[in-house]
């Protein structure tokens, strides 16, 4: 039995966008070599991923929808691009408790990413204030 089907290996140069926020998701990605930054709408690096790590899986788990973050090559990278249908088929074959667990963890991660970004935005506002303005706030 083949572990992954419908996979294409692609090279990405440092700073090249792999996918952008709001892109429709139809693929997930496995890092063969190099590093990838997952970046929020406002430019916050949510994670830096390396060899053997999977990303873009949130949309694959939740069903096709718009991306909630961007993925940008942090270095030259080789990425295995996988049709998200593969993930959905594997999940459909999984135990219902495991499916529920994966979905729950995916929802929690999405929520944590939104909260981290909101916190980062708030901190960015305070960085621009003088010490006197911080005391008044």
C-alpha positions in Angstrom: 0.0 0.0 0.0 1.3 3.4 -1.0 1.6 5.9 1.9 1.0 9.1 0.0 -0.6 9.5 -3.5 -0.9 12.5 -5.7 2.3 14.1 -4.4 4.6 16.5 -6.4 8.0 17.6 -5.2 8.6 21.3 -5.8 11.6 23.7 -5.1 11.0 27.1 -3.5 13.5 29.9 -3.1 14.0 31.8 0.1 11.2 34.3 0.6 9.0 32.7 -2.1 5.3 32.5 -1.1 4.1 28.9 -1.1 0.5 29.9 -0.4 -1.1 33.2 0.6 -3.8 34.1 3.0 -7.2 33.7 1.5 -6.0 31.3 -1.2 -8.5 28.4 -1.6 -6.9 25.4 0.0 -6.7 22.2 -2.0 -3.2 21.0 -1.0 -1.1 20.3 2.0 2.6 20.3 2.2 5.4 18.2 3.6 8.9 19.8 4.0 11.5 17.6 2.4 14.3 20.0 3.1 14.7 23.7 4.2 12.4 25.8 6.4 9.0 27.5 6.0 7.5 30.3 8.0 3.8 30.3 8.7 2.8 34.0 8.7 -0.4 35.7 10.0 -2.4 38.3 8.2 -0.4 41.1 9.9 3.0 39.5 9.4 3.5 37.7 12.7 5.5 34.5 12.2 3.3 31.9 13.9 5.7 29.0 13.4 9.0 28.1 11.6 8.8 24.6 10.3 11.6 22.3 9.1 12.3 19.0 7.5 9.6 16.3 8.0 6.9 18.8 9.1 3.5 19.1 7.5 1.6 22.3 7.0 -1.5 23.5 5.3 -3.3 20.5 7.0 -5.8 22.7 8.9 -7.7 23.4 5.7 -7.4 19.7 4.6 -8.9 18.5 7.9 -11.7 21.1 8.0 -12.6 20.8 4.4 -11.8 23.2 1.5 -11.8 26.8 2.7 -9.6 29.8 2.5 -6.2 29.8 4.0 -6.0 31.6 7.4 -2.2 32.2 7.1 0.5 32.5 4.5 3.4 30.1 4.1 6.7 31.5 3.0 10.0 29.7 2.4 12.4 30.8 5.2 15.3 29.3 3.2 15.6 27.5 -0.1 13.3 24.5 0.4 12.1 21.4 -1.3 8.4 20.8 -0.6 6.2 17.8 -1.3 2.8 19.1 -2.4 0.0 16.7 -1.6 -3.6 16.7 -2.8 -5.7 17.4 0.3 -8.1 14.7 -0.8 -5.5 12.2 0.4 -5.8 13.6 3.9 -9.6 13.6 3.8 -9.7 10.0 2.6 -7.3 8.9 5.3 -9.3 10.7 8.0 -12.6 9.2 6.6 -11.0 5.7 7.1 -9.9 6.5 10.6 -11.6 5.7 13.9 -14.4 8.2 14.6 -12.8 9.1 18.0 -9.5 9.9 16.2 -11.3 12.0 13.6 -13.0 14.0 16.3 -9.7 14.4 18.1 -7.9 15.7 15.0 -10.8 18.1 14.2 -10.8 19.3 17.8 -7.1 19.9 17.9 -7.3 21.7 14.5 -10.0 24.0 15.8 -8.0 24.8 18.9 -4.9 25.6 16.8 -6.9 27.9 14.6 -8.3 29.6 17.7 -4.8 29.9 19.3 -3.4 31.4 16.1 -6.1 34.1 16.1 -5.5 34.9 19.8 -1.8 35.1 19.3 -2.2 37.5 16.4 -4.6 39.7 18.4 -2.1 39.8 21.3 0.7 40.6 18.9 -1.3 43.5 17.3 -2.0 44.9 20.8 1.7 44.7 21.7 2.6 46.4 18.4 0.4 49.3 19.3 2.2 49.8 22.7 5.7 49.6 21.1 4.9 52.8 19.2 4.0 54.7 22.4 6.5 56.8 24.4 7.0 55.8 28.1 4.7 58.8 29.1 1.9 57.6 26.8 2.2 54.0 28.3 1.7 55.4 31.8 -1.4 57.3 30.6 -2.8 54.1 28.9 
